[in-house]
């Protein structure tokens, strides 16, 4: 598996498709349960100290937001795409009020989304 790298020109940071697939699998296997999918993904971005993690995070967020809108269970809220599973709570309210992001129905939704992101992964190029 090819790790993320900076091109020889130094003008582009590449996150290979295979690496994204690997990361999505790792999040599914061992997530930080206090965070959602994006939070777990952003933690990985912080490991690239020589590259602006903000730049990478923006590109990853844009990629994920564009991809997840076609996910069959998409909540309709770009910031909180996982449905609450509770008609009384919006996805955002559920995210902040629940303590079970990675259990029960929420776990099923998150695994489903991670699988969908793996199946639709593509190489990401970040201009530096």
C-alpha positions, 0 to 999 in steps of 0.5 A: 500500500502506498502511503500519502506523499508529496510529488517531486515538484513539491506542489501537490500532496497525494493521498492514494485511493488504496491508503484511503481504503486502508484508513477507512478499514482501520476506523471501522476496526478500532475507532475512537468511540468519542468521535464520529467518522470525520473526527477519526479521519481528521486525527490521522491528518494530524500525523502529517506535520510537514503538511498543513493538516487544515489543507488536507482536512478541507480536501478530505471533508469535501471528498467525503461530503461529495461522496456520502450524499449518494449513500442510501442512508444519508440523513440529508445533513452534510455535517451529520450524515448518519441518521439519528434513528430517533424521530424525536432528534435531528442527526446533529442533536443525536450526535451531541447527546448520545453516548453510543456513536459506535454501538447498536444501530449507529454502529451499523450506519457507520460501518455501512458508510465506511464500506460505501466510502471504501467502495467509492474511494479515489485518489485525492490531490491537495495543491500545496 
